[in-house]
Amino acid sequence: MGDDAGTDFVYVVDGELVTYFNPKIPNWRHGSDPDRLNDLMRQAGLDPDDVPGTGAEAPSSASGALLLAARLTGVVLTPEIIKGPLMSGVVG
């Protein structure tokens, strides 16, 4: 995923869309509990209170989204994994 990927971060629990947002615009969150990940978002460098255009944006929204995913799942994507063939899919 590159910074220009335009991909939303989606967090689903038991089939319920809890939180989703575009990592480049982390203050525009949606879902049944859009603020649930706020503390983890901050730890990953995605400020949930950031207003785009204020100069406070994280240096890399893609790396912040990957770090957030790692903290939620316990799966860390190492550089070796990222440089190799990437598999993707939907878990449901």
trRosetta pair geometry for C-beta under 8 A, 3 or more apart (Angstrom, degrees):
i j d omega theta_ij theta_ji phi_ij phi_ji
1 5 4.6 -50 -161 -28 80 165
1 7 5.9 -83 -137 31 123 140
1 62 4.8 -176 113 -146 98 113
1 65 7.0 -64 104 78 152 131
1 66 7.1 177 50 -58 123 105
2 5 5.1 140 56 -43 63 90
2 62 6.0 -93 176 -65 15 161
3 24 7.5 99 -175 -81 79 110
3 60 6.0 -103 -83 -145 115 72
3 61 5.8 105 -136 43 83 89
3 62 5.0 -111 -77 -13 55 113
5 62 6.5 96 12 -97 121 116
6 22 7.1 -27 -159 -141 53 118
6 24 7.8 -35 -106 8 50 133
7 22 7.7 149 91 -131 28 74
7 23 7.7 16 79 9 72 107
7 65 7.8 135 88 153 102 170
8 20 5.2 35 161 177 124 105
8 21 6.5 169 -155 90 87 18
8 22 5.3 -63 -101 -81 70 60
8 23 7.9 161 -140 -15 32 72
9 19 7.8 -11 109 119 95 92
9 20 6.4 180 87 -146 54 59
9 21 5.7 -10 51 61 97 71
9 22 7.5 145 8 -116 78 15
9 23 5.6 85 -27 -57 116 91
9 65 5.0 -150 -79 -138 121 108
9 68 6.6 18 -153 87 151 140
9 69 7.5 -138 -142 -60 107 95
10 17 7.0 -55 -162 -137 97 94
10 19 7.9 167 -153 94 35 55
10 20 4.5 1 -108 -107 66 110
11 17 7.9 104 78 -162 52 53
11 18 5.0 -59 106 65 96 105
11 19 4.5 11 49 57 118 89
11 20 6.7 -169 22 -71 67 61
11 31 7.3 9 64 -117 87 173
11 36 7.4 -140 101 77 146 123
11 37 6.2 147 -14 -45 165 138
11 72 6.9 -123 -119 -139 114 161
12 15 6.6 -1 172 -130 112 11
12 16 6.5 161 -159 74 71 38
12 17 5.5 -35 -102 -97 88 49
12 18 6.4 164 -112 6 27 86
13 16 5.6 -25 68 58 71 94
13 18 5.2 40 9 -37 102 132
15 92 7.6 66 -99 -162 81 82
16 32 5.7 -27 166 10 113 148
17 20 6.2 -34 -174 -19 107 116
17 30 8.0 -3 139 116 119 89
17 31 4.9 -129 134 -127 83 95
17 32 6.5 128 85 -8 62 93
18 31 5.0 48 127 158 22 137
18 32 5.6 -59 -121 52 46 94
18 33 5.0 -24 -167 48 85 96
18 36 5.7 -34 160 28 116 151
19 29 5.8 -19 -157 -171 92 117
19 30 7.6 136 -151 76 44 40
19 31 4.4 -138 -87 44 27 152
19 33 6.3 -60 -56 87 91 68
19 34 5.3 121 -119 -131 84 41
19 35 7.7 -163 -103 6 124 15
19 36 5.4 -137 -41 44 130 103
19 37 5.2 -155 78 4 167 114
20 29 7.1 152 76 -155 34 68
20 30 5.6 -27 62 65 84 88
20 31 5.4 124 8 -51 75 115
21 25 6.8 -137 179 89 94 72
21 26 5.6 75 139 -134 144 48
21 28 6.0 144 -139 85 96 62
21 29 4.3 -45 -70 -100 121 71
21 30 7.0 150 -75 16 68 70
21 34 7.5 97 -55 -157 109 98
22 25 4.6 35 73 39 107 94
22 26 7.7 -119 83 -67 54 43
22 28 6.8 7 32 71 94 111
22 61 8.0 11 148 171 70 147
23 26 6.3 10 -149 -70 39 91
23 46 5.9 -84 -148 -115 81 131
23 58 8.0 -64 167 53 92 132
23 61 3.7 139 126 172 104 104
23 62 6.7 134 91 -73 153 34
23 64 5.9 157 -164 79 120 106
23 65 4.2 -76 -80 -57 148 115
24 52 7.4 45 146 -102 81 121
24 57 7.4 5 -159 -148 65 127
24 61 4.6 -79 -74 -50 60 172
25 28 4.7 -1 136 25 111 115
25 52 5.5 -35 -111 -49 86 126
26 29 7.1 10 178 -56 53 99
26 41 6.0 148 -169 -177 135 134
26 46 4.4 155 -92 172 153 96
26 47 6.1 138 74 72 136 44
26 48 5.2 -99 141 -100 106 46
26 50 5.9 57 57 44 102 109
26 58 7.8 55 -12 -3 136 119
26 61 7.7 -165 -44 -132 102 106
27 47 7.5 -10 -58 111 92 76
27 48 5.9 114 -97 174 58 45
27 49 6.0 54 -102 -151 111 13
27 50 5.4 -149 -36 65 112 54
27 51 6.0 -30 26 -83 162 49
27 52 7.6 -142 33 -23 113 76
29 34 3.7 139 121 -174 108 110
29 35 7.0 134 86 -67 148 49
29 48 6.7 -12 -26 -147 135 104
30 34 5.7 -31 -113 -95 4 123
31 34 5.0 140 49 -78 85 70
33 36 4.2 57 125 -42 113 115
35 38 5.0 -8 -170 -32 73 122
35 48 7.1 110 -129 164 71 155
37 40 4.9 -64 -168 55 77 110
37 41 5.2 89 127 -36 91 99
37 48 7.8 154 92 -74 76 135
37 68 6.9 59 175 -164 131 121
37 72 7.6 -28 -121 -79 120 122
38 41 5.5 -54 -143 32 28 116
38 42 6.6 30 158 -20 63 101
38 48 4.5 -78 -128 17 85 159
39 42 5.9 -52 -154 32 32 111
39 43 6.6 31 150 -17 63 106
40 43 5.5 -52 -148 37 37 114
40 44 6.3 28 154 -13 67 109
40 68 5.9 104 138 -138 103 85
40 71 5.4 -180 -156 106 115 141
40 72 6.9 83 168 -63 160 86
41 44 5.8 -66 -149 43 29 105
41 46 4.3 -80 -172 83 87 101
41 47 7.2 143 132 -99 103 9
41 48 4.9 84 89 -47 147 101
41 64 7.8 48 -161 167 66 113
41 68 6.1 15 -101 -106 55 131
42 45 7.8 59 -178 -60 30 15
42 46 7.3 -95 -70 69 25 56
42 47 6.3 52 -108 -109 72 55
42 48 6.8 -67 -54 4 83 92
43 67 7.9 -140 115 136 80 118
43 71 6.8 102 94 -90 128 167
44 64 4.7 111 139 -164 95 74
44 65 7.5 105 149 -68 139 17
44 67 4.0 165 -140 96 98 110
44 68 4.1 -65 -35 -61 174 79
44 71 6.5 -127 -67 3 113 136
45 58 4.3 108 149 -135 95 128
45 59 7.4 -46 173 31 139 78
45 60 7.6 35 112 59 143 70
45 63 7.5 6 62 97 140 92
45 64 4.3 -120 77 -103 95 111
45 67 6.9 64 22 53 101 147
46 50 8.0 -114 178 15 50 131
46 58 5.7 -57 -89 -22 48 150
46 61 6.9 77 -104 -136 100 72
46 64 4.3 135 -51 155 94 135
46 65 7.0 77 -63 -67 142 59
46 68 6.4 -23 14 -51 135 134
47 50 3.8 95 86 -35 111 108
47 56 6.2 -50 49 138 158 113
47 57 8.0 -138 33 -122 112 31
47 58 6.7 168 -2 -48 86 95
50 54 6.8 -155 -166 47 73 120
50 56 4.9 -151 -129 97 102 111
50 57 6.2 119 172 -92 145 51
50 58 7.7 -122 -35 -23 169 79
51 54 4.9 75 74 -23 89 128
51 56 7.6 64 44 42 61 119
52 57 6.8 40 -123 -76 62 115
54 57 7.8 138 57 -32 72 75
57 61 7.5 -46 -179 -59 104 101
58 61 5.8 121 72 -79 112 59
58 64 5.0 33 133 -47 163 147
59 63 7.9 -12 89 47 86 125
60 63 4.0 41 107 20 125 108
60 64 6.3 162 95 -15 67 85
61 64 5.5 -56 -147 39 34 115
61 65 6.2 37 154 -22 67 104
62 65 5.8 -53 -149 34 30 110
62 66 6.5 28 153 -16 64 105
63 66 5.6 -51 -146 38 36 112
63 67 6.3 38 153 -20 66 104
64 67 5.7 -54 -146 37 31 111
64 68 6.3 34 153 -20 64 105
65 68 5.6 -51 -147 36 32 113
65 69 6.4 33 153 -19 64 104
66 69 5.6 -52 -148 37 32 112
66 70 6.4 36 152 -21 64 104
66 77 5.9 -78 -169 41 119 127
67 70 5.5 -51 -148 34 33 114
67 71 6.5 31 154 -18 65 104
68 71 5.8 -56 -149 36 31 109
68 72 6.4 26 155 -15 65 108
69 72 5.8 -59 -147 39 31 109
69 73 5.9 -3 167 7 68 117
69 75 7.5 -41 137 68 91 94
70 73 6.5 -72 -133 52 23 89
70 74 7.3 46 -179 -128 57 3
70 75 6.1 -115 -124 80 64 51
70 76 4.8 56 -144 -99 126 60
70 77 6.8 -119 -77 7 112 77
71 74 8.0 31 -160 -66 18 42
77 81 5.0 -125 -158 85 69 129
77 82 5.4 83 156 -59 110 95
78 81 4.9 99 53 5 74 100
78 82 7.1 -143 95 -3 39 88
79 82 5.6 -58 -143 41 34 110
79 83 6.0 28 161 -17 69 110
80 83 6.1 -59 -143 39 26 106
80 84 6.5 24 157 -22 61 111
81 84 5.9 -63 -151 33 29 110
81 86 8.0 84 155 -99 75 79
82 86 7.3 14 -143 -80 43 115
